[in-house]
Amino acid sequence: MTKTAAFLTSSLLGLLLASAASANEATAPAKPDLVKGQATATQICAACHTADGTRGSPANPILQGQHAQYLVKQLTEFKSGQRRNAVMQGMAATLTDEDMKNVAAFYASKQAKPGFAKNAGLVTLGERIYRGGIADRQIPACAACHSPNGAGMPAQYPRLAGQHSDYTELQMNAFRSGTRANSLQMNGVAAKMNDREIKAVSDYIAGLR
């Protein structure tokens, strides 16, 4: 190969690689904008969830430290009506996909503060269910999906550690009754549990860290 041909080949290869890199950059999803996410949180979410998603009303979930993918999934399902809640459906309806990703990333970037159990008499039962399930009714251990320390798994399973017991209990009852129907797995688990068991595991989760 002549020097001229080698130069042309090298130049052409360089152009192809540069074009491929540019194409990859163009198709790569944009990174969430935490500043915009904070603005959305302040303007839309703060009234119920506080400005940074920390420990607000026990009836509302703590969003601080929650997985961004899980939050986007829930907002998307509120918007579509797959998960029903009149307040959240109205709020989610105003958000674009980009808004959801930004605000979810903002909450996920915050360090979740620890919580605590309130009912000492139920802690042992709650721990037993969380870590070992209830074998005779084929109720799996919560830790199998949400991890032993309650950290959960992005997108699939939410972080539970430190969550308000009131909120967790409310959601477990909603899964059991079928009024929350965006997780068939949780519908099946909650359907086999009684009030005391739901209260116990919800309270245990509140103190998990």
PyMOL commands that place a pseudoatom at each C-alpha (Angstrom):
pseudoatom trace, name=CA, resn=MET, resi=1, chain=A, elem=C, hetatm=0, pos=[0.000, 0.000, 0.000]
pseudoatom trace, name=CA, resn=THR, resi=2, chain=A, elem=C, hetatm=0, pos=[1.369, 3.416, -0.996]
pseudoatom trace, name=CA, resn=LYS, resi=3, chain=A, elem=C, hetatm=0, pos=[1.771, 6.223, 1.532]
pseudoatom trace, name=CA, resn=THR, resi=4, chain=A, elem=C, hetatm=0, pos=[-1.064, 8.130, -0.163]
pseudoatom trace, name=CA, resn=ALA, resi=5, chain=A, elem=C, hetatm=0, pos=[-3.411, 5.149, -0.011]
pseudoatom trace, name=CA, resn=ALA, resi=6, chain=A, elem=C, hetatm=0, pos=[-2.499, 4.494, 3.639]
pseudoatom trace, name=CA, resn=PHE, resi=7, chain=A, elem=C, hetatm=0, pos=[-3.157, 8.146, 4.488]
pseudoatom trace, name=CA, resn=LEU, resi=8, chain=A, elem=C, hetatm=0, pos=[-6.548, 8.094, 2.756]
pseudoatom trace, name=CA, resn=THR, resi=9, chain=A, elem=C, hetatm=0, pos=[-7.487, 4.840, 4.492]
pseudoatom trace, name=CA, resn=SER, resi=10, chain=A, elem=C, hetatm=0, pos=[-6.477, 6.225, 7.872]
pseudoatom trace, name=CA, resn=SER, resi=11, chain=A, elem=C, hetatm=0, pos=[-8.403, 9.467, 7.249]
pseudoatom trace, name=CA, resn=LEU, resi=12, chain=A, elem=C, hetatm=0, pos=[-11.513, 7.578, 6.152]
pseudoatom trace, name=CA, resn=LEU, resi=13, chain=A, elem=C, hetatm=0, pos=[-11.344, 5.356, 9.238]
pseudoatom trace, name=CA, resn=GLY, resi=14, chain=A, elem=C, hetatm=0, pos=[-11.020, 8.430, 11.430]
pseudoatom trace, name=CA, resn=LEU, resi=15, chain=A, elem=C, hetatm=0, pos=[-14.072, 10.017, 9.834]
pseudoatom trace, name=CA, resn=LEU, resi=16, chain=A, elem=C, hetatm=0, pos=[-16.118, 6.829, 10.292]
pseudoatom trace, name=CA, resn=LEU, resi=17, chain=A, elem=C, hetatm=0, pos=[-15.157, 6.576, 13.961]
pseudoatom trace, name=CA, resn=ALA, resi=18, chain=A, elem=C, hetatm=0, pos=[-15.971, 10.247, 14.525]
pseudoatom trace, name=CA, resn=SER, resi=19, chain=A, elem=C, hetatm=0, pos=[-19.362, 9.813, 12.816]
pseudoatom trace, name=CA, resn=ALA, resi=20, chain=A, elem=C, hetatm=0, pos=[-20.126, 6.763, 14.934]
pseudoatom trace, name=CA, resn=ALA, resi=21, chain=A, elem=C, hetatm=0, pos=[-19.216, 8.631, 18.126]
pseudoatom trace, name=CA, resn=SER, resi=22, chain=A, elem=C, hetatm=0, pos=[-21.426, 11.557, 17.121]
pseudoatom trace, name=CA, resn=ALA, resi=23, chain=A, elem=C, hetatm=0, pos=[-24.319, 9.200, 16.370]
pseudoatom trace, name=CA, resn=ASN, resi=24, chain=A, elem=C, hetatm=0, pos=[-23.942, 7.539, 19.769]
pseudoatom trace, name=CA, resn=GLU, resi=25, chain=A, elem=C, hetatm=0, pos=[-23.944, 10.921, 21.507]
pseudoatom trace, name=CA, resn=ALA, resi=26, chain=A, elem=C, hetatm=0, pos=[-27.043, 11.975, 19.577]
pseudoatom trace, name=CA, resn=THR, resi=27, chain=A, elem=C, hetatm=0, pos=[-28.991, 8.834, 20.494]
pseudoatom trace, name=CA, resn=ALA, resi=28, chain=A, elem=C, hetatm=0, pos=[-27.832, 8.639, 24.123]
pseudoatom trace, name=CA, resn=PRO, resi=29, chain=A, elem=C, hetatm=0, pos=[-30.595, 9.661, 26.549]
pseudoatom trace, name=CA, resn=ALA, resi=30, chain=A, elem=C, hetatm=0, pos=[-30.140, 13.063, 28.136]
pseudoatom trace, name=CA, resn=LYS, resi=31, chain=A, elem=C, hetatm=0, pos=[-29.028, 13.025, 31.754]
pseudoatom trace, name=CA, resn=PRO, resi=32, chain=A, elem=C, hetatm=0, pos=[-31.641, 14.171, 34.278]
pseudoatom trace, name=CA, resn=ASP, resi=33, chain=A, elem=C, hetatm=0, pos=[-31.443, 17.838, 35.230]
pseudoatom trace, name=CA, resn=LEU, resi=34, chain=A, elem=C, hetatm=0, pos=[-31.434, 18.068, 39.022]
pseudoatom trace, name=CA, resn=VAL, resi=35, chain=A, elem=C, hetatm=0, pos=[-32.001, 21.831, 38.994]
pseudoatom trace, name=CA, resn=LYS, resi=36, chain=A, elem=C, hetatm=0, pos=[-35.154, 21.422, 36.931]
pseudoatom trace, name=CA, resn=GLY, resi=37, chain=A, elem=C, hetatm=0, pos=[-36.120, 18.471, 39.126]
pseudoatom trace, name=CA, resn=GLN, resi=38, chain=A, elem=C, hetatm=0, pos=[-35.811, 20.626, 42.227]
pseudoatom trace, name=CA, resn=ALA, resi=39, chain=A, elem=C, hetatm=0, pos=[-37.967, 23.314, 40.607]
pseudoatom trace, name=CA, resn=THR, resi=40, chain=A, elem=C, hetatm=0, pos=[-40.702, 20.763, 39.871]
pseudoatom trace, name=CA, resn=ALA, resi=41, chain=A, elem=C, hetatm=0, pos=[-40.447, 19.383, 43.399]
pseudoatom trace, name=CA, resn=THR, resi=42, chain=A, elem=C, hetatm=0, pos=[-40.790, 22.876, 44.861]
pseudoatom trace, name=CA, resn=GLN, resi=43, chain=A, elem=C, hetatm=0, pos=[-43.649, 24.008, 42.627]
pseudoatom trace, name=CA, resn=ILE, resi=44, chain=A, elem=C, hetatm=0, pos=[-45.729, 20.816, 42.442]
pseudoatom trace, name=CA, resn=CYS, resi=45, chain=A, elem=C, hetatm=0, pos=[-44.692, 18.197, 44.998]
pseudoatom trace, name=CA, resn=ALA, resi=46, chain=A, elem=C, hetatm=0, pos=[-43.621, 20.096, 48.112]
pseudoatom trace, name=CA, resn=ALA, resi=47, chain=A, elem=C, hetatm=0, pos=[-47.105, 20.653, 49.541]
pseudoatom trace, name=CA, resn=CYS, resi=48, chain=A, elem=C, hetatm=0, pos=[-47.493, 16.919, 50.252]
pseudoatom trace, name=CA, resn=HIS, resi=49, chain=A, elem=C, hetatm=0, pos=[-43.949, 15.537, 50.111]
pseudoatom trace, name=CA, resn=THR, resi=50, chain=A, elem=C, hetatm=0, pos=[-41.906, 18.497, 51.467]
pseudoatom trace, name=CA, resn=ALA, resi=51, chain=A, elem=C, hetatm=0, pos=[-39.354, 20.332, 49.318]
pseudoatom trace, name=CA, resn=ASP, resi=52, chain=A, elem=C, hetatm=0, pos=[-36.786, 17.523, 49.362]
pseudoatom trace, name=CA, resn=GLY, resi=53, chain=A, elem=C, hetatm=0, pos=[-39.029, 14.485, 49.944]
pseudoatom trace, name=CA, resn=THR, resi=54, chain=A, elem=C, hetatm=0, pos=[-38.090, 14.054, 53.584]
pseudoatom trace, name=CA, resn=ARG, resi=55, chain=A, elem=C, hetatm=0, pos=[-40.275, 13.026, 56.521]
pseudoatom trace, name=CA, resn=GLY, resi=56, chain=A, elem=C, hetatm=0, pos=[-43.557, 14.884, 55.928]
pseudoatom trace, name=CA, resn=SER, resi=57, chain=A, elem=C, hetatm=0, pos=[-47.079, 13.677, 56.712]
pseudoatom trace, name=CA, resn=PRO, resi=58, chain=A, elem=C, hetatm=0, pos=[-47.208, 9.955, 57.656]
pseudoatom trace, name=CA, resn=ALA, resi=59, chain=A, elem=C, hetatm=0, pos=[-50.044, 9.524, 55.139]
pseudoatom trace, name=CA, resn=ASN, resi=60, chain=A, elem=C, hetatm=0, pos=[-47.691, 10.429, 52.267]
pseudoatom trace, name=CA, resn=PRO, resi=61, chain=A, elem=C, hetatm=0, pos=[-44.603, 8.504, 51.196]
pseudoatom trace, name=CA, resn=ILE, resi=62, chain=A, elem=C, hetatm=0, pos=[-41.069, 9.614, 51.916]
pseudoatom trace, name=CA, resn=LEU, resi=63, chain=A, elem=C, hetatm=0, pos=[-39.462, 10.162, 48.493]
pseudoatom trace, name=CA, resn=GLN, resi=64, chain=A, elem=C, hetatm=0, pos=[-35.989, 11.047, 49.692]
pseudoatom trace, name=CA, resn=GLY, resi=65, chain=A, elem=C, hetatm=0, pos=[-33.516, 8.366, 48.578]
pseudoatom trace, name=CA, resn=GLN, resi=66, chain=A, elem=C, hetatm=0, pos=[-36.117, 6.422, 46.580]
pseudoatom trace, name=CA, resn=HIS, resi=67, chain=A, elem=C, hetatm=0, pos=[-34.933, 4.806, 43.330]
pseudoatom trace, name=CA, resn=ALA, resi=68, chain=A, elem=C, hetatm=0, pos=[-35.399, 7.206, 40.406]
pseudoatom trace, name=CA, resn=GLN, resi=69, chain=A, elem=C, hetatm=0, pos=[-36.565, 4.428, 38.067]
pseudoatom trace, name=CA, resn=TYR, resi=70, chain=A, elem=C, hetatm=0, pos=[-39.234, 3.365, 40.535]
pseudoatom trace, name=CA, resn=LEU, resi=71, chain=A, elem=C, hetatm=0, pos=[-40.482, 6.933, 40.980]
pseudoatom trace, name=CA, resn=VAL, resi=72, chain=A, elem=C, hetatm=0, pos=[-40.707, 7.414, 37.200]
pseudoatom trace, name=CA, resn=LYS, resi=73, chain=A, elem=C, hetatm=0, pos=[-42.661, 4.159, 36.922]
pseudoatom trace, name=CA, resn=GLN, resi=74, chain=A, elem=C, hetatm=0, pos=[-45.154, 5.258, 39.564]
pseudoatom trace, name=CA, resn=LEU, resi=75, chain=A, elem=C, hetatm=0, pos=[-45.614, 8.739, 38.078]
pseudoatom trace, name=CA, resn=THR, resi=76, chain=A, elem=C, hetatm=0, pos=[-46.135, 7.211, 34.635]
pseudoatom trace, name=CA, resn=GLU, resi=77, chain=A, elem=C, hetatm=0, pos=[-48.754, 4.824, 36.023]
pseudoatom trace, name=CA, resn=PHE, resi=78, chain=A, elem=C, hetatm=0, pos=[-50.533, 7.624, 37.907]
pseudoatom trace, name=CA, resn=LYS, resi=79, chain=A, elem=C, hetatm=0, pos=[-50.673, 9.609, 34.670]
pseudoatom trace, name=CA, resn=SER, resi=80, chain=A, elem=C, hetatm=0, pos=[-52.022, 6.657, 32.666]
pseudoatom trace, name=CA, resn=GLY, resi=81, chain=A, elem=C, hetatm=0, pos=[-54.510, 5.695, 35.376]
pseudoatom trace, name=CA, resn=GLN, resi=82, chain=A, elem=C, hetatm=0, pos=[-52.921, 2.291, 35.953]
pseudoatom trace, name=CA, resn=ARG, resi=83, chain=A, elem=C, hetatm=0, pos=[-52.334, 3.393, 39.545]
pseudoatom trace, name=CA, resn=ARG, resi=84, chain=A, elem=C, hetatm=0, pos=[-55.298, 5.312, 40.903]
pseudoatom trace, name=CA, resn=ASN, resi=85, chain=A, elem=C, hetatm=0, pos=[-55.164, 8.283, 43.237]
pseudoatom trace, name=CA, resn=ALA, resi=86, chain=A, elem=C, hetatm=0, pos=[-57.173, 11.402, 42.435]
pseudoatom trace, name=CA, resn=VAL, resi=87, chain=A, elem=C, hetatm=0, pos=[-54.556, 13.820, 43.773]
pseudoatom trace, name=CA, resn=MET, resi=88, chain=A, elem=C, hetatm=0, pos=[-51.559, 12.111, 42.175]
pseudoatom trace, name=CA, resn=GLN, resi=89, chain=A, elem=C, hetatm=0, pos=[-53.322, 11.572, 38.857]
pseudoatom trace, name=CA, resn=GLY, resi=90, chain=A, elem=C, hetatm=0, pos=[-53.977, 15.307, 38.682]
pseudoatom trace, name=CA, resn=MET, resi=91, chain=A, elem=C, hetatm=0, pos=[-50.376, 16.155, 39.567]
pseudoatom trace, name=CA, resn=ALA, resi=92, chain=A, elem=C, hetatm=0, pos=[-48.838, 13.597, 37.189]
pseudoatom trace, name=CA, resn=ALA, resi=93, chain=A, elem=C, hetatm=0, pos=[-51.065, 14.766, 34.339]
pseudoatom trace, name=CA, resn=THR, resi=94, chain=A, elem=C, hetatm=0, pos=[-49.125, 18.043, 34.238]
pseudoatom trace, name=CA, resn=LEU, resi=95, chain=A, elem=C, hetatm=0, pos=[-45.711, 16.367, 33.985]
pseudoatom trace, name=CA, resn=THR, resi=96, chain=A, elem=C, hetatm=0, pos=[-43.853, 15.470, 30.804]
pseudoatom trace, name=CA, resn=ASP, resi=97, chain=A, elem=C, hetatm=0, pos=[-41.602, 12.396, 30.631]
pseudoatom trace, name=CA, resn=GLU, resi=98, chain=A, elem=C, hetatm=0, pos=[-38.634, 14.724, 31.063]
pseudoatom trace, name=CA, resn=ASP, resi=99, chain=A, elem=C, hetatm=0, pos=[-40.219, 16.345, 34.133]
pseudoatom trace, name=CA, resn=MET, resi=100, chain=A, elem=C, hetatm=0, pos=[-40.730, 12.929, 35.696]
pseudoatom trace, name=CA, resn=LYS, resi=101, chain=A, elem=C, hetatm=0, pos=[-37.128, 11.878, 35.107]
pseudoatom trace, name=CA, resn=ASN, resi=102, chain=A, elem=C, hetatm=0, pos=[-35.798, 15.160, 36.471]
pseudoatom trace, name=CA, resn=VAL, resi=103, chain=A, elem=C, hetatm=0, pos=[-37.875, 15.234, 39.654]
pseudoatom trace, name=CA, resn=ALA, resi=104, chain=A, elem=C, hetatm=0, pos=[-37.289, 11.518, 40.292]
pseudoatom trace, name=CA, resn=ALA, resi=105, chain=A, elem=C, hetatm=0, pos=[-33.527, 12.006, 39.973]
pseudoatom trace, name=CA, resn=PHE, resi=106, chain=A, elem=C, hetatm=0, pos=[-33.710, 14.979, 42.340]
pseudoatom trace, name=CA, resn=TYR, resi=107, chain=A, elem=C, hetatm=0, pos=[-35.429, 12.957, 45.079]
pseudoatom trace, name=CA, resn=ALA, resi=108, chain=A, elem=C, hetatm=0, pos=[-33.147, 9.969, 44.481]
pseudoatom trace, name=CA, resn=SER, resi=109, chain=A, elem=C, hetatm=0, pos=[-30.094, 12.182, 44.958]
pseudoatom trace, name=CA, resn=LYS, resi=110, chain=A, elem=C, hetatm=0, pos=[-31.082, 12.953, 48.550]
pseudoatom trace, name=CA, resn=GLN, resi=111, chain=A, elem=C, hetatm=0, pos=[-29.894, 10.903, 51.515]
pseudoatom trace, name=CA, resn=ALA, resi=112, chain=A, elem=C, hetatm=0, pos=[-32.896, 9.281, 53.198]
pseudoatom trace, name=CA, resn=LYS, resi=113, chain=A, elem=C, hetatm=0, pos=[-33.178, 9.956, 56.910]
pseudoatom trace, name=CA, resn=PRO, resi=114, chain=A, elem=C, hetatm=0, pos=[-33.685, 7.001, 59.274]
pseudoatom trace, name=CA, resn=GLY, resi=115, chain=A, elem=C, hetatm=0, pos=[-37.097, 6.252, 60.759]
pseudoatom trace, name=CA, resn=PHE, resi=116, chain=A, elem=C, hetatm=0, pos=[-38.231, 4.251, 63.763]
pseudoatom trace, name=CA, resn=ALA, resi=117, chain=A, elem=C, hetatm=0, pos=[-40.806, 1.640, 64.743]
pseudoatom trace, name=CA, resn=LYS, resi=118, chain=A, elem=C, hetatm=0, pos=[-43.593, 2.764, 67.054]
pseudoatom trace, name=CA, resn=ASN, resi=119, chain=A, elem=C, hetatm=0, pos=[-45.080, -0.489, 68.334]
pseudoatom trace, name=CA, resn=ALA, resi=120, chain=A, elem=C, hetatm=0, pos=[-42.581, -2.524, 70.359]
pseudoatom trace, name=CA, resn=GLY, resi=121, chain=A, elem=C, hetatm=0, pos=[-45.108, -5.335, 70.768]
pseudoatom trace, name=CA, resn=LEU, resi=122, chain=A, elem=C, hetatm=0, pos=[-45.233, -5.971, 67.024]
pseudoatom trace, name=CA, resn=VAL, resi=123, chain=A, elem=C, hetatm=0, pos=[-41.565, -5.612, 66.103]
pseudoatom trace, name=CA, resn=THR, resi=124, chain=A, elem=C, hetatm=0, pos=[-40.737, -9.301, 66.567]
pseudoatom trace, name=CA, resn=LEU, resi=125, chain=A, elem=C, hetatm=0, pos=[-43.645, -10.404, 64.394]
pseudoatom trace, name=CA, resn=GLY, resi=126, chain=A, elem=C, hetatm=0, pos=[-42.814, -7.769, 61.779]
pseudoatom trace, name=CA, resn=GLU, resi=127, chain=A, elem=C, hetatm=0, pos=[-39.180, -8.836, 61.645]
pseudoatom trace, name=CA, resn=ARG, resi=128, chain=A, elem=C, hetatm=0, pos=[-40.145, -12.492, 61.302]
pseudoatom trace, name=CA, resn=ILE, resi=129, chain=A, elem=C, hetatm=0, pos=[-42.426, -11.761, 58.348]
pseudoatom trace, name=CA, resn=TYR, resi=130, chain=A, elem=C, hetatm=0, pos=[-39.980, -9.360, 56.691]
pseudoatom trace, name=CA, resn=ARG, resi=131, chain=A, elem=C, hetatm=0, pos=[-37.041, -11.734, 56.936]
pseudoatom trace, name=CA, resn=GLY, resi=132, chain=A, elem=C, hetatm=0, pos=[-38.687, -15.145, 56.744]
pseudoatom trace, name=CA, resn=GLY, resi=133, chain=A, elem=C, hetatm=0, pos=[-42.207, -14.732, 55.368]
pseudoatom trace, name=CA, resn=ILE, resi=134, chain=A, elem=C, hetatm=0, pos=[-45.050, -16.983, 56.527]
pseudoatom trace, name=CA, resn=ALA, resi=135, chain=A, elem=C, hetatm=0, pos=[-44.332, -20.458, 55.188]
pseudoatom trace, name=CA, resn=ASP, resi=136, chain=A, elem=C, hetatm=0, pos=[-47.667, -22.156, 55.920]
pseudoatom trace, name=CA, resn=ARG, resi=137, chain=A, elem=C, hetatm=0, pos=[-49.487, -19.566, 53.768]
pseudoatom trace, name=CA, resn=GLN, resi=138, chain=A, elem=C, hetatm=0, pos=[-46.756, -19.309, 51.138]
pseudoatom trace, name=CA, resn=ILE, resi=139, chain=A, elem=C, hetatm=0, pos=[-46.086, -15.663, 51.946]
pseudoatom trace, name=CA, resn=PRO, resi=140, chain=A, elem=C, hetatm=0, pos=[-42.524, -14.874, 50.826]
pseudoatom trace, name=CA, resn=ALA, resi=141, chain=A, elem=C, hetatm=0, pos=[-40.057, -12.880, 52.883]
pseudoatom trace, name=CA, resn=CYS, resi=142, chain=A, elem=C, hetatm=0, pos=[-40.170, -9.166, 52.084]
pseudoatom trace, name=CA, resn=ALA, resi=143, chain=A, elem=C, hetatm=0, pos=[-36.360, -9.178, 52.170]
pseudoatom trace, name=CA, resn=ALA, resi=144, chain=A, elem=C, hetatm=0, pos=[-36.238, -11.429, 49.116]
pseudoatom trace, name=CA, resn=CYS, resi=145, chain=A, elem=C, hetatm=0, pos=[-37.305, -8.541, 46.877]
pseudoatom trace, name=CA, resn=HIS, resi=146, chain=A, elem=C, hetatm=0, pos=[-36.705, -5.441, 48.994]
pseudoatom trace, name=CA, resn=SER, resi=147, chain=A, elem=C, hetatm=0, pos=[-33.333, -6.658, 50.360]
pseudoatom trace, name=CA, resn=PRO, resi=148, chain=A, elem=C, hetatm=0, pos=[-32.476, -7.402, 54.015]
pseudoatom trace, name=CA, resn=ASN, resi=149, chain=A, elem=C, hetatm=0, pos=[-31.797, -3.738, 54.804]
pseudoatom trace, name=CA, resn=GLY, resi=150, chain=A, elem=C, hetatm=0, pos=[-34.803, -2.424, 52.861]
pseudoatom trace, name=CA, resn=ALA, resi=151, chain=A, elem=C, hetatm=0, pos=[-32.750, -0.866, 50.063]
pseudoatom trace, name=CA, resn=GLY, resi=152, chain=A, elem=C, hetatm=0, pos=[-34.895, -2.466, 47.354]
pseudoatom trace, name=CA, resn=MET, resi=153, chain=A, elem=C, hetatm=0, pos=[-33.910, -2.803, 43.693]
pseudoatom trace, name=CA, resn=PRO, resi=154, chain=A, elem=C, hetatm=0, pos=[-34.066, 0.034, 41.120]
pseudoatom trace, name=CA, resn=ALA, resi=155, chain=A, elem=C, hetatm=0, pos=[-37.203, 0.059, 38.928]
pseudoatom trace, name=CA, resn=GLN, resi=156, chain=A, elem=C, hetatm=0, pos=[-38.591, -3.238, 40.218]
pseudoatom trace, name=CA, resn=TYR, resi=157, chain=A, elem=C, hetatm=0, pos=[-38.769, -2.931, 43.996]
pseudoatom trace, name=CA, resn=PRO, resi=158, chain=A, elem=C, hetatm=0, pos=[-38.860, 0.313, 45.997]
pseudoatom trace, name=CA, resn=ARG, resi=159, chain=A, elem=C, hetatm=0, pos=[-36.654, 1.246, 48.881]
pseudoatom trace, name=CA, resn=LEU, resi=160, chain=A, elem=C, hetatm=0, pos=[-38.673, 0.568, 52.061]
pseudoatom trace, name=CA, resn=ALA, resi=161, chain=A, elem=C, hetatm=0, pos=[-36.239, 1.318, 54.887]
pseudoatom trace, name=CA, resn=GLY, resi=162, chain=A, elem=C, hetatm=0, pos=[-37.523, 4.128, 57.109]
pseudoatom trace, name=CA, resn=GLN, resi=163, chain=A, elem=C, hetatm=0, pos=[-40.787, 4.567, 55.229]
pseudoatom trace, name=CA, resn=HIS, resi=164, chain=A, elem=C, hetatm=0, pos=[-43.731, 5.848, 57.283]
pseudoatom trace, name=CA, resn=SER, resi=165, chain=A, elem=C, hetatm=0, pos=[-45.543, 2.856, 58.799]
pseudoatom trace, name=CA, resn=ASP, resi=166, chain=A, elem=C, hetatm=0, pos=[-48.895, 4.573, 58.211]
pseudoatom trace, name=CA, resn=TYR, resi=167, chain=A, elem=C, hetatm=0, pos=[-48.180, 4.891, 54.492]
pseudoatom trace, name=CA, resn=THR, resi=168, chain=A, elem=C, hetatm=0, pos=[-46.876, 1.332, 54.134]
pseudoatom trace, name=CA, resn=GLU, resi=169, chain=A, elem=C, hetatm=0, pos=[-49.895, -0.047, 55.975]
pseudoatom trace, name=CA, resn=LEU, resi=170, chain=A, elem=C, hetatm=0, pos=[-52.216, 1.997, 53.766]
pseudoatom trace, name=CA, resn=GLN, resi=171, chain=A, elem=C, hetatm=0, pos=[-50.582, 0.643, 50.612]
pseudoatom trace, name=CA, resn=MET, resi=172, chain=A, elem=C, hetatm=0, pos=[-50.604, -2.945, 51.865]
pseudoatom trace, name=CA, resn=ASN, resi=173, chain=A, elem=C, hetatm=0, pos=[-54.331, -2.648, 52.542]
pseudoatom trace, name=CA, resn=ALA, resi=174, chain=A, elem=C, hetatm=0, pos=[-54.840, -1.139, 49.091]
pseudoatom trace, name=CA, resn=PHE, resi=175, chain=A, elem=C, hetatm=0, pos=[-52.970, -4.049, 47.514]
pseudoatom trace, name=CA, resn=ARG, resi=176, chain=A, elem=C, hetatm=0, pos=[-55.061, -6.495, 49.561]
pseudoatom trace, name=CA, resn=SER, resi=177, chain=A, elem=C, hetatm=0, pos=[-58.372, -4.931, 48.529]
pseudoatom trace, name=CA, resn=GLY, resi=178, chain=A, elem=C, hetatm=0, pos=[-57.291, -4.505, 44.919]
pseudoatom trace, name=CA, resn=THR, resi=179, chain=A, elem=C, hetatm=0, pos=[-57.765, -0.732, 44.923]
pseudoatom trace, name=CA, resn=ARG, resi=180, chain=A, elem=C, hetatm=0, pos=[-54.063, -0.513, 44.114]
pseudoatom trace, name=CA, resn=ALA, resi=181, chain=A, elem=C, hetatm=0, pos=[-53.578, -2.817, 41.167]
pseudoatom trace, name=CA, resn=ASN, resi=182, chain=A, elem=C, hetatm=0, pos=[-50.234, -1.904, 39.614]
pseudoatom trace, name=CA, resn=SER, resi=183, chain=A, elem=C, hetatm=0, pos=[-48.359, -4.857, 41.139]
pseudoatom trace, name=CA, resn=LEU, resi=184, chain=A, elem=C, hetatm=0, pos=[-49.917, -8.306, 40.813]
pseudoatom trace, name=CA, resn=GLN, resi=185, chain=A, elem=C, hetatm=0, pos=[-47.113, -9.683, 42.958]
pseudoatom trace, name=CA, resn=MET, resi=186, chain=A, elem=C, hetatm=0, pos=[-48.007, -7.412, 45.871]
pseudoatom trace, name=CA, resn=ASN, resi=187, chain=A, elem=C, hetatm=0, pos=[-51.739, -8.021, 45.389]
pseudoatom trace, name=CA, resn=GLY, resi=188, chain=A, elem=C, hetatm=0, pos=[-51.057, -11.732, 45.856]
pseudoatom trace, name=CA, resn=VAL, resi=189, chain=A, elem=C, hetatm=0, pos=[-48.854, -11.268, 48.924]
pseudoatom trace, name=CA, resn=ALA, resi=190, chain=A, elem=C, hetatm=0, pos=[-51.146, -8.817, 50.728]
pseudoatom trace, name=CA, resn=ALA, resi=191, chain=A, elem=C, hetatm=0, pos=[-54.242, -10.932, 50.019]
pseudoatom trace, name=CA, resn=LYS, resi=192, chain=A, elem=C, hetatm=0, pos=[-52.854, -13.650, 52.322]
pseudoatom trace, name=CA, resn=MET, resi=193, chain=A, elem=C, hetatm=0, pos=[-52.060, -11.340, 55.249]
pseudoatom trace, name=CA, resn=ASN, resi=194, chain=A, elem=C, hetatm=0, pos=[-54.316, -10.254, 58.114]
pseudoatom trace, name=CA, resn=ASP, resi=195, chain=A, elem=C, hetatm=0, pos=[-54.548, -6.790, 59.679]
pseudoatom trace, name=CA, resn=ARG, resi=196, chain=A, elem=C, hetatm=0, pos=[-52.121, -7.548, 62.513]
pseudoatom trace, name=CA, resn=GLU, resi=197, chain=A, elem=C, hetatm=0, pos=[-49.481, -8.964, 60.174]
pseudoatom trace, name=CA, resn=ILE, resi=198, chain=A, elem=C, hetatm=0, pos=[-49.721, -5.982, 57.838]
pseudoatom trace, name=CA, resn=LYS, resi=199, chain=A, elem=C, hetatm=0, pos=[-49.444, -3.563, 60.756]
pseudoatom trace, name=CA, resn=ALA, resi=200, chain=A, elem=C, hetatm=0, pos=[-46.483, -5.470, 62.213]
pseudoatom trace, name=CA, resn=VAL, resi=201, chain=A, elem=C, hetatm=0, pos=[-44.423, -5.602, 59.036]
pseudoatom trace, name=CA, resn=SER, resi=202, chain=A, elem=C, hetatm=0, pos=[-45.259, -1.960, 58.218]
pseudoatom trace, name=CA, resn=ASP, resi=203, chain=A, elem=C, hetatm=0, pos=[-44.022, -0.866, 61.636]
pseudoatom trace, name=CA, resn=TYR, resi=204, chain=A, elem=C, hetatm=0, pos=[-40.878, -2.978, 61.358]
pseudoatom trace, name=CA, resn=ILE, resi=205, chain=A, elem=C, hetatm=0, pos=[-40.079, -1.436, 57.975]
pseudoatom trace, name=CA, resn=ALA, resi=206, chain=A, elem=C, hetatm=0, pos=[-40.328, 2.065, 59.490]
pseudoatom trace, name=CA, resn=GLY, resi=207, chain=A, elem=C, hetatm=0, pos=[-37.351, 1.300, 61.742]
pseudoatom trace, name=CA, resn=LEU, resi=208, chain=A, elem=C, hetatm=0, pos=[-35.339, -0.640, 59.173]
pseudoatom trace, name=CA, resn=ARG, resi=209, chain=A, elem=C, hetatm=0, pos=[-31.947, 0.811, 58.300]
for i in range(1, 209): cmd.bond("trace and resi %d" % i, "trace and resi %d" % (i + 1))
show_as sticks, trace
zoom trace
